[in-house]
Amino acid sequence: MVNKYEINALAKEEPWRMFRIMGEMVEGFDKLTGIEPAISVYGSSRCKPGQYDYEKAREIARLLGQQGFNIITGGGPGAMEAANLGAMEAGVKSVGLNIELPEQQICNAYTTFSITFHHFFVRKVMLVKYSTAFVIMPGGLGTLDELTEVLTLIQTKKMKPFPVILFNSKYWEGFLGWMKDIGLAQGYFLETDLQLLRLTDLATEVVDIVRSWYLRQSIIGRQAIS
């Protein structure tokens, strides 16, 4: 049972927690202002150099970089490291939004600059706010968390839609099949929910999707201004 002294200590701690959250927000906004156009690439921290998903994440980031897009990742190893490496090879900004974890995750060595967050949700705000598209490689719970959260934000119109691209059909086809055959069939998903996702096995197609969407939005923006 929590006694009144513990409750009082907790009450005194909470205001300072808010200040720490605000501090992370301010640092993120300060360092990431001007990073656009940028693409978030993320996936498993467990894939290794030489593996298919690692090398494809590296290729995708390099090709996007050659088109003038900066790259943002979660800053960790695996697919994130690969994308940061590809960005460096293309000569664009390679950003790592690292997160403090019990395993003491260290930001990979292929970032132009990095920010370390304590709170997951602050990092998520930065990923959504400064990204033109999400490229999602195969991954585990963290990857699924980012994927479903951005889809929810788009579906509920809390953010403007942008490309959400799943790479590697062999990995994602089961997930998409479940959404369609189970979720959609039972009325828990809408057809428009499934249309929020693009699936591909070609790095060049990722670039085509992102580039065509970005150019289209740029034209719409200029028309709105004029």
Rosetta blueprint (number, residue, H / E / L):
1 M L
2 V L
3 N L
4 K H
5 Y H
6 E H
7 I H
8 N H
9 A H
10 L H
11 A H
12 K H
13 E H
14 E H
15 P H
16 W H
17 R H
18 M H
19 F H
20 R H
21 I H
22 M H
23 G H
24 E H
25 M H
26 V H
27 E H
28 G H
29 F H
30 D H
31 K H
32 L H
33 T L
34 G L
35 I L
36 E L
37 P L
38 A E
39 I E
40 S E
41 V E
42 Y E
43 G L
44 S L
45 S L
46 R L
47 C L
48 K L
49 P L
50 G L
51 Q L
52 Y H
53 D H
54 Y H
55 E H
56 K H
57 A H
58 R H
59 E H
60 I H
61 A H
62 R H
63 L H
64 L H
65 G H
66 Q H
67 Q L
68 G L
69 F L
70 N E
71 I E
72 I E
73 T E
74 G L
75 G L
76 G L
77 P L
78 G L
79 A H
80 M H
81 E H
82 A H
83 A H
84 N H
85 L H
86 G H
87 A H
88 M H
89 E H
90 A H
91 G L
92 V L
93 K L
94 S E
95 V E
96 G E
97 L E
98 N E
99 I E
100 E L
101 L L
102 P L
103 E L
104 Q L
105 Q L
106 I L
107 C L
108 N L
109 A L
110 Y L
111 T L
112 T L
113 F E
114 S E
115 I E
116 T E
117 F E
118 H L
119 H L
120 F H
121 F H
122 V H
123 R H
124 K H
125 V H
126 M H
127 L H
128 V H
129 K H
130 Y L
131 S L
132 T L
133 A E
134 F E
135 V E
136 I E
137 M L
138 P L
139 G L
140 G L
141 L H
142 G H
143 T H
144 L H
145 D H
146 E H
147 L H
148 T H
149 E H
150 V H
151 L H
152 T H
153 L H
154 I H
155 Q H
156 T L
157 K L
158 K L
159 M L
160 K L
161 P L
162 F L
163 P L
164 V E
165 I E
166 L E
167 F E
168 N L
169 S H
170 K H
171 Y H
172 W H
173 E H
174 G H
175 F H
176 L H
177 G H
178 W H
179 M H
180 K H
181 D H
182 I H
183 G H
184 L H
185 A L
186 Q L
187 G L
188 Y L
189 F L
190 L L
191 E H
192 T H
193 D H
194 L H
195 Q L
196 L L
197 L E
198 R E
199 L E
200 T E
201 D L
202 L L
203 A H
204 T H
205 E H
206 V H
207 V H
208 D H
209 I H
210 V H
211 R H
212 S H
213 W H
214 Y H
215 L H
216 R H
217 Q H
218 S H
219 I H
220 I H
221 G H
222 R H
223 Q H
224 A H
225 I H
226 S L
